[in-house]
Amino acid sequence: MPDRIEYRGCAIKASPMFTADGEWAHEGHIERDLRRAVDDHRFCAPGKSANRDEAVKAILAYGKRIVDEGFSSLNAHKRDIPGRN
């Protein structure tokens, strides 16, 4: 399973983190290119998974849900991209 997908104009990247209790925490990142800036949002999906593949699947599904519910309404950080007009 890929760790990164393109979905409705956004890039969703799964970054599962192995925890001390032997499970995988659901951490991810969404970016959306706005020509002059990038909306950038890190998120933690609820729950943990027993293995990395399950975690990636859960993170990407949660990222899609965030996009479907209106990514633009989230408190995202914008950073300028040099050379973009």
Secondary structure as UniProt FT lines:
FT   STRAND          4..7
FT   TURN            8..9
FT   STRAND          10..14
FT   STRAND          17..18
FT   TURN            20..21
FT   STRAND          24..33
FT   STRAND          37..49
FT   HELIX           52..68
FT   TURN            69..70
FT   HELIX           71..73
FT   STRAND          77..80
FT   TURN            82..83
//
